[in-house]
Amino acid sequence: MIEHTREGSLHRTGVASILTLVLVVLAALFIYKWTGALRTVGMVRSAGVYKPGPELIATAGLPLLAASGAKTINYLAVVWPALIFGILIAGLVRAFVSPGHIVRLLGSGVVRQQLLAGAIGMPLMLCSCCIAPIFSTARARDVSLGASLALMLSSPSLNVAALILTFMLFPLDVALARAVMATFAVFVLPILIERAVGGSICASPQREEAGSLEAFTSGGPIQVIGSWAASSGKVAVRTLPWILLGVFASSVLGGSLAHPESYWPNQGLAIALVAAFATLMPLPTFFEIPLSLLLLQNGFPAAAVVPILFAGPAINTPSLIVLARASSGKVALAVFLGVWITATLGGFSLAFWRM
């Protein structure tokens, strides 16, 4: 009787420890992202323009590889807090959430799964690199491919603050084009990709590692924190090297295509190439906005700029590499093509609208 009471007390302590961890991590993430977003929106409202901070390491005049390394460091200097949050959240899910819990939460209907997954991702406002570890963990927990992609795409694509800034700083038709493309990419494109490549694709053999709440609630807070730390460490080891590789590779690609507009003989080709470029390049949160404004000021047509506003934050080379590792190269290619085609068609539609 005494032993049973003691086990019950330890179980309640373990559950309380896990819930406290979840609340602390989510509260810290929301405070970090939403206070920064509200501050940025307020600055834009008062100044009428958005200006990102200065580079940590100046890249002007550096050789290609040195400049790419500096750009990688500059990018990580901006996104590292959000990237850590992404890893910690993925660690929580990996350690303590079983596939059955997620399946029951999302339900069985395709529409319900897409709406819930998209709604969960939106308030996180993580960039594509930072949400990638959460996608990897979701797939390892048997979340459907469509719902996992909706979660991954909604956080950067339907970033509420970024959409508000877009409507504040750009013409209405440009802002609407971004919102429509993002909505399609989150709630429709994942379903099409899942049906095209097969919803059961999950190359990683991590399903057997599914977490169980009961397995960690008998040792108290110390065991809970230790399990979370170990799980987060495994997530970091499996995702961070590929994110770093992707950022560096895309920086090399971007540096080798200096002033690519000189190669574009017509607007249609410009739209398609800008969309492909934006789909591959890593951009920190909000950085698609000053880049697009700069291109507009330099004479780029709006139809060739709007793909950056959508595809720039939606996906990039690092997150595509993590996606391929967590599912398959076929899925990563399908996501790239889906985002690129959506961005290209969005640009064509805006060009037709403005004729």
N, C-alpha and C positions, 0 to 999 in steps of 0.2 A: 504493500500500500504506500509506504514511504517512498520506495523507489519509483513507483508510478507517478506520485505527486512531483517528485524531483524531475522526472523526464518531461512532465507537462510544463513545469516552470521553465526548463531549458528550451522547450519548443516555443513557448510564447516569447521568450527572450530573443531567440533566433529570428522569429518572424518579425518582431519589432525592430531588430537590427537591420534586416533587409529592407523593410519599409522605410526606415529612417535614411538609409543609404540612397534609395530611389528618390525620395523627396528632396534630399540635400542636393544630389546631382542635378535633378531636373530644375529645382529652384535656382541653382547657380547658373545653369545654362540660360534659363529664361531671363534672369536679371542681366546677364552679360549681353545677350543678343538684343533684347528689347530696349534696354537703356541706351545701347549704342545706336540702335535703329531710330529711336525717338529723337536722340540728340542730332543725328544726321538729318532727319526730316526737318527738325527745327532750324538747323543751320541753312538748309536749302531754302526754306520758306523765307527766312530773313535776308539771305544774300542773293537768292535767285540763281545760284549756281552750285554745283558740287565739285569740290576739289579733293582728290585723295592726298594722303600724306606723302612726304618726300621719301625717296628711296633710301634704304639703309646703307646700301653700297651703290655708288654711282657706276653705271654701266657704259656711259658714253666713252667711245674711243677704245674700249677693250676688245681684244681678239674674240672670235666667235665662242670658243669653248670657255674662256674666262668670263665673258659676258653672260653665257648661259648658266655657269655656276653661280655668278652673282645674282642673276634673276631668280634662281632657285632659292637662294638664301633670302632674298627680298620677299618672295612669295610666302615662304614658311614663316618669316617674321610677322607677317600679317595674319595668317590663318592658324598659327599654332594653338591658340587657346581653343578655338572651335574644333580643331582636329583632336585635341586631347579629350574634349567633351564627347566627341563621336566615339572614340576608343573606349572611354569609361562606360558610356551607355551600352555599347556593344558587349562589353565585358559583363555588365549586369545581366543582360538578356542571356548571354551564353552560359553564365554560371547558374542562374536561378529560375529561368523560365523554360518550361518544357514545351515541346511541340503541341501537345494537347491543349495547353492554356491558350496559345496563340490561335489555334484552329477554332476553338470555342469563341474567342473574342471576335475574330473576323467573320465567322459564320461560313455558310456554304455557297451563298449566291455570289456570282461574279461581280454584279453591280455593287452589292454591299461591301465586298472585299476591297474593290477599287476605291470606293468613297471613303471607307474607314482608313485605309492605308494612306490615301492622299491627305485626309484630314489630320492624321497623326504626324505626318511629315511637315506640313505647312508651318506650324508655329515654331518648329525647331530652327528654321532659317539658317541651316548649315549649308556651306558651299558643297559642291559636288565631291571634292576630295574628302571632306570631313564626314559626309553622310555615307561614304563608301564602306567603312568598316561595319556600319549598322546593316547595310544591305547584305554583306557577307554573312553576318550572324543570322539575319532573318532567313536566308536560304538554308543555312545549316540547321535551322529549327523547323524545316519543312513548310515554311510560308510559301505560298504559290509564287511562281515567277512573276505573274502579273501584279500581284499585290506588293511584292518586294520591289519591283521596278517603280510602281506608283509611289511608294514611300521614298525611294531614292531620288526620283525626279521632282517630287512635290516640294521638298525642302529648299532646293535652290531655285526652281522654276517659279513656284508660287510664293516666293518670299514677299510677304505683305508689304514690308517697308520698301523693297526695291520696286514693286509695282506702284506704290504711292509716288515715289520719286520719279518714275517714268511718266506718270500722268501729270506731274508738276512741271517737268522740264522739256517734254517732247510734245509735238502736235498730237491731237486726239487720235487721229487714225493710226499713227505709229504706236502709241500706247495701247490702243485696242488690239492691234495686230499682235503685239507681244502677249497680251493677256489671253487672246484666243489660242495662239500657238501653245502657250504653257498649259492651258486647260486641256487641250487635245492631247498633249504629250503625257500628262499625268493620268487622265481618266480613260483614254481610248487607246493610245499607242501601246501601252503594256499588254492589253488584251490581244491586240493584233500580233505582237511579237510572241506572246505565249502560244497562240494558236499556230503561228508559222513555224516555230522551232520545237514545240512540244513542251507542255507545262511541267513534265517530270524531270527535265534536264537539271541535274545538280551534280557536277563532277566531283565535288569535295566529299570525302567520306566522313564528315563530321557529325552525321546524324546520331551515331551511337553515343556521342558525348553530351546529349541533351541534358540540360540541367533539371534538377528536381528540387523543389522547395524543401521537401521533407529531409533530403539528404544533408542539408546545411543548417537546419534549425535546431540541432541537438547539441551544438558545441558553443553556442553563445556568440557574442559580437566578434571575438578574436578570430574564430574559424570563419565567420561570414566575411570579414574584411580580408582575411588571407585568401579565401576562395575567389573573391572579387578581384584582388590584385593579381593572382595567378591567371585568371581568365582574361583580364585586360592585357596582361603581358603577352599572352598567346595571340590575342587579336592584333596587338601592335606588331609582333614579329611577322605575322602572316600578311599584313597590309602595308605597313609603313615603308619597307624597302621598295615595293612596287609603286607606291605613290611618289617617292623621291625619284625613282627612275623615270616615271612618267613626266614629272615636272621638268626634269633636266632635259629629257628627249624632246619635249614640246618646245622648250626654250631654244634648243639648237635649231629645231625646225623653223621657229619664228624668226630667229636671227638670220637664217639662210635665205629667208624670203623678204628681205628688206625692200620696202617700197614696191610691194607686189602690184599696186594699182597700175604701174607702168606697163604691165603685161596684159591688161584686160582691154580688148578691143571694143567690147559692147557691154551694156548694162546686164543682159541676161547671164553672160559668163561671169561678170563681177559678182552677181548675187550668188551663183552656185559656188564660186571659189571662196567668197567671204563666209558663206555658211559652213563649208568644210573646214576652213581655218578656225572659225569660232568654235566648232564642235570639238576640235582637238586641243585648243589652247586653254591652260588653266588660268582662271581669273578669280581673285578674291571677291568676296561679297561686295556688291555695288560697283566694282571696277568696270563692268560693262557700260555703265552710264557715262563716265567721262570719256572713255574711248569712243563711244558712239557720237557724243557731242563734238569731239575733236574732228572726227571724220566728216561730220556734217558741215562744220565750219571750213573744212578744207575742200569742199565742193563735192563730196560723195553724195550720190542720190539716196534719199531716205529708204528706198526699196532695197538698196545694197547694205544699209546699216542695220535695218530692223532684224536681220538674222543674228547679228551680234547680241542684241538685247535679249533674244530668246536662247539661242544655242550656246552663247558664251557661258552663262551660269549653269545651264542644264546639265552638261556633261563635258568631260575633257579626257585627255589621254591617261592621266593617272587613274581616274575612276574607271575608265574602260578596262585598264589592265587588271585592277582589283576585281571588276565584274567578271572578266574572263577567268580569273583564278577561282572565283567563288561559284561560277556556273560553267561556262564553256566559251571558247572563242567564237562559236557560232552565235551565241547570245550577244556577246559584245559587239560583233559585227552588225547584228540586226539592230541593236540599240543605236550604234553610230549611224547606220543608214536611215533609221527611222527619224532620228533627230535632225540629220542633215536634210533629208527630203522635206520634213515639216518646215524647217527654216527656209529652204529654197522656195517652196511653194508659197510660204507666207510673204517672202520678198516679191515674188511674181504677182501675187494677189494685190499687194500694195501698189506696185507699179501699174497694174491694170486699173485699179481704183482711181489713181491720180491722172490717168490719161485724159 
